[in-house]
Amino acid sequence: GYQILHILEGITQGRGTLQDLDRLILIARAMKMGSLCGLGQTAANPVISTLTYFEDEYREHIVNRRCPARKCKALLQFSIIRHQCKKCGLCARACPENAITGDREHGYTIDTDKCIHCGMCFDVCKFSAVERI
């Protein structure tokens, strides 16, 4: 179970490889076959099921380092939609890493190298000017 968790965490944090998919299947099948109780025999079923029906999403996480559901924070990027931005500065003040720079005259931009993907800018923007990509 721990090995599966470790691999899945790596995938959701952008460190996954295509070989991880094969490893997940091997570990999950070994858990099913090697477990003596019903719980152990079925514990890996969700992993096998998601790999069977949603392999394309796993591949998107691994190959393109992108989460189609926009749930994996490490794979999210944020951007300011210039024409929606009211230049209020709430996003810049909310950013714990000072990754958002600009001013009320010119607007604001997000430095993706400094951004820690916390989503604070997205959460505080009242004008839907910060998008998750």
NORZIHU-V275285 format. One line per field, one symbol per residue. phi: phi as a letter, one per 30 degrees, with the letter a starting at -180 (. if undefined). psi: psi as a letter, one per 30 degrees, with the letter a starting at -180 (. if undefined). burial: + if it has 24 or more other ideal C-beta (glycine too) atoms within 12 Angstrom, else -. A space follows every 50 residues. Layout:
# NORZIHU-V275285
phi=???
psi=???
burial=???
This chain:
# NORZIHU-V275285
phi=.dddedddddddcicdbddddddedddddddddcdccddddcededdddd ddcbeddedddddchbcedhcdedcdbcbcdedcdchdieddddddchdc bkaddcjbbcdddcdcidieddddddchccccb
psi=eeeeeeeeeeefgggllffeeeeeeeeeeeeeefkfleeeffefeeeeee eefheeeeeeeeefhkjefhfjefgklkkkjeffkghfgeeeefjfghfk lalfefallkjfffkghfgeeeefjfghfkkk.
burial=---+--++-+++---+---++-+++-++--++-----------+--++-- +-----++--++---++----+-+++++++----+--+++++-++---++ -+----++++----+-++++++--+---++-+-
